[in-house]
């Protein structure tokens, strides 16, 4: 229900990357009734091809619904938002399923799911038409199969991990870690590990092989060329901060929950006492998986300068933090019988922290909706920014009303001069980028500092008479 609230309150198409979904809409609209051309256009998508194929389902439903209601596809943009938002809900259920298949009891599995549901980083993206939750879903499906040891499990693990990577290439680390976890199952011989590796490799190859066959048959550009081009275009952000950026990102999103994750991981790794052997072995896998992903992010960014670490890549750690934290709490539960007061206090503290973390995403307003609301009340208004760098919102409109910062303030360079004293502020709304986790998506440290040092709120100003654009 909270995710539905996010979607209904807007935010779709705020991020430039959401154009990948509208690109799929355009493909369906352009090739309606021509299946060969439609399939060729879909597999010709050069960026995160898997998401184009994945989002073909909500896109087709959206267009069919819009046609039935005699509305354009864009007029029912809430529908794909609602459908895609539930991917993060399924991820919560998958964490429960993973914990159960790993041998944990229902209470520990439920706690792991509750911790996953409590993570703001797993919440606020649900309103946007982006591939991250869909890719995470496939990675967790791969993890669920990866706990098994049968040839079917190995093949399915490889397929799901490969599909997760194709839906969002930035999740290559979690896909790789899940495959490694599958290969190092406890109590197995080297021969069985080799067999699992073979079946998993076949599964990994199967998904892109099918896509390549379709591309060859239709004459579409090949998958590998698009992936190479995309890797060369990801230059936003600041690569040297690869080791450091996950922690301020998580702090601004999670606050006290981050401390709980870190303390629990240290307890799993270093805690003494009579641990439940099976629980600690499983929990150590989750901690090691998180460490490998973190080191992979840091090394490939800060040291090798291959990629840039952003918030969306950092959230690959969250499923493993949730599973490890649940194991730590379950171990403490078994070592001593906590009173109901202690348990209730823990639940209340977690609920208060989650409520505090969730409140700002739930209250957010986005430029598209603010512009529509302002124009409905004030008619034509001029659009401006108080920061140099972002492109001009539109052609200049002669109006006494100027709406500032009603756009995505990408690549800010410097503040513009202040408004004249005669200008009167009429109304203001918090800008989406004042939700600090958003500032870890493609912004360099100096750009984040500039955004935080200046008033970037969306605000309507009465300038008294039409004026020229700010210098």
Secondary structure, DSSP 8 states (H G I E B T S, - for coil): -HHHHHHHT--TT-SGGGHHHHHHHHHHHHTTT-HHHHHHHHHT--SSHHHHHHTHHHHHHHHHHHHHTT--GGGGHHHHHHHHHHHHHHHHHHHHHHHHHTT--HHHHHHHHHHHHH-GGGTGGGGS--SHHHHHHHHHHHHHHHT--SHHHHHHHHHHHHHHHHH-GGGHHHHHHHHHHHHT-TT--HHHHHHHHHHHHHHHHHHHHHHHHHHHHHT---HHHHHHHHHHH---S-GGGTTTHHHHHHHHHHTHHHHHHHHHHHHHHH--S---HHHHHHHHHHHHHHHHHHHHHHIIIIIT-SS---HHHHGGGHHHHHHHHHHHHHHHHHHS---HHHHHHHHHHHHHHHHHHHHHHHH---HHHHHHHHHHHH-S-EEE-SEESS---SS----SEEEES-S--TT--EE-----TT-EEEEEE--GGGSGGGGGSS--HHHHHHHHHS---EEEEE-SS------
